[in-house]
Amino acid sequence: MGFDYTKKYVQGNNGIVYPEMVGNNYATITLNSSNGTTPVTIITGAPGYWITEMGVQVDDICTISVAGMVSTKFTDTSSGDMFVIRWYIPSAFSPKTGPSNNRQVSGPGFAWNNKVANSSLQVSVDTALTAGTARFFIRFAQTNFVG
């Protein structure tokens, strides 16, 4: 992308430069047993959004009805799944003998933007939790640029 010096540019998270943005925003969503597998909207483009960092953290105390793998997903309503992390979650909580942190985040230099104006980014789990929470976060910028 060449710089057009007649436009306003904003430097976002990780030193990435974007055109005409309202940015370095932060949003979080927490899912628990009451959410089931229903996707929850974390951001809607206005018309566009750029994500510069994203992640998910799953509590140690999370359980599901039958132990197994659970996908935690970030899904754009026009582009589909764009970030999926799978976790093993037990059916019964068993205390750990030491500290742990079940957290995954995107790496440095990560950037993703919506491809269709006003699409939304939603978060979900593919198996309902029976205890505990999954927390999703993004750092993003709103923009009039889509594509």
C-alpha positions in Angstrom: 0.0 0.0 0.0 1.5 3.3 -1.0 1.0 6.3 1.2 -1.4 9.0 0.0 -0.3 12.0 2.0 -3.7 13.7 1.5 -5.3 11.1 3.8 -5.1 10.7 7.6 -3.2 7.6 8.7 -3.2 6.1 12.2 -0.6 3.7 13.7 -2.3 0.9 15.5 -1.2 -1.9 17.8 2.1 -3.7 16.7 3.2 -0.6 14.7 0.8 -1.2 11.8 -0.3 1.9 9.9 -3.9 2.1 8.7 -5.9 4.6 6.6 -8.6 6.9 8.1 -9.2 5.0 11.3 -10.6 5.4 14.8 -8.3 3.1 16.5 -6.6 1.4 19.1 -9.8 0.1 20.6 -10.2 -2.9 22.8 -13.3 -5.2 23.2 -13.9 -8.3 25.3 -16.7 -10.9 25.5 -17.1 -13.6 28.2 -19.0 -16.7 27.4 -20.4 -19.1 30.1 -22.9 -21.9 30.3 -25.9 -19.5 29.7 -24.5 -18.7 26.2 -24.6 -22.3 25.0 -23.2 -22.4 21.5 -24.9 -19.2 20.3 -22.4 -16.8 18.7 -22.1 -13.4 20.4 -21.1 -10.2 18.5 -17.9 -8.6 19.7 -17.7 -5.9 16.9 -19.6 -4.6 13.8 -17.9 -2.8 11.0 -18.8 0.9 10.5 -18.3 0.0 7.6 -14.9 -1.6 8.3 -12.7 -2.9 11.1 -9.1 -4.0 11.3 -8.0 -6.4 14.0 -4.4 -6.1 15.2 -4.5 -8.6 18.1 -6.9 -11.2 19.3 -6.9 -14.0 21.8 -8.9 -16.3 24.0 -8.5 -17.5 27.6 -10.3 -20.5 29.0 -10.7 -21.0 32.8 -9.1 -24.0 34.5 -12.5 -24.7 36.1 -14.3 -25.0 32.7 -16.2 -28.3 32.2 -18.5 -29.7 29.5 -21.0 -32.5 29.8 -18.8 -35.1 28.2 -15.0 -34.5 28.2 -13.5 -33.7 24.8 -12.2 -31.1 22.4 -13.9 -27.7 22.2 -13.4 -25.2 19.5 -13.3 -21.5 20.5 -13.9 -19.4 17.4 -13.8 -15.9 16.0 -16.2 -15.8 13.0 -16.9 -12.9 10.6 -20.5 -12.9 9.4 -19.5 -12.6 5.8 -16.1 -14.4 5.6 -16.7 -17.3 8.0 -14.3 -18.7 10.7 -11.1 -16.6 10.9 -9.4 -17.8 14.1 -10.1 -21.2 15.8 -8.4 -22.6 18.8 -9.2 -26.1 20.1 -9.0 -27.0 23.8 -9.4 -30.2 25.8 -12.0 -29.6 28.4 -12.9 -32.2 31.1 -16.4 -33.2 32.3 -15.4 -32.7 36.0 -13.1 -30.1 37.5 -10.0 -31.4 39.1 -7.8 -28.9 41.0 -4.3 -28.2 39.6 -1.2 -28.7 41.7 0.4 -25.5 40.3 -0.6 -22.3 38.5 -1.7 -22.4 34.9 -2.8 -20.0 32.2 -4.9 -21.3 29.4 -4.5 -18.3 27.0 -3.7 -18.0 23.3 -3.1 -14.8 21.5 -2.2 -13.8 17.9 1.5 -13.1 17.3 3.3 -9.8 16.5 2.4 -8.2 13.2 -1.0 -9.9 13.0 -3.6 -8.0 11.0 -7.0 -8.9 9.6 -9.9 -6.8 8.3 -13.5 -7.5 7.3 -14.0 -7.9 3.5 -17.7 -6.9 3.4 -18.9 -3.5 4.7 -20.7 -3.7 8.1 -20.1 -7.4 8.7 -19.8 -8.4 12.3 -17.2 -10.4 14.2 -18.7 -13.0 16.5 -17.2 -15.3 19.1 -18.5 -18.8 20.1 -17.7 -22.2 21.5 -18.9 -25.3 19.6 -19.8 -27.2 22.8 -21.7 -25.6 25.6 -19.8 -25.1 28.9 -21.3 -26.5 32.1 -19.0 -24.5 34.3 -16.3 -21.8 34.0 -15.9 -19.1 31.3 -14.1 -18.5 28.0 -13.0 -14.9 27.5 -12.3 -13.4 24.1 -10.6 -10.1 23.3 -9.6 -8.1 20.3 -7.6 -4.9 19.7 -9.1 -3.2 16.7 -9.6 0.0 14.7 -12.8 1.2 13.0 -12.3 2.5 9.4 -14.2 3.5 6.3 -11.8 1.2 4.4 -13.1 -2.3 3.6 -11.3 -5.0 1.6 
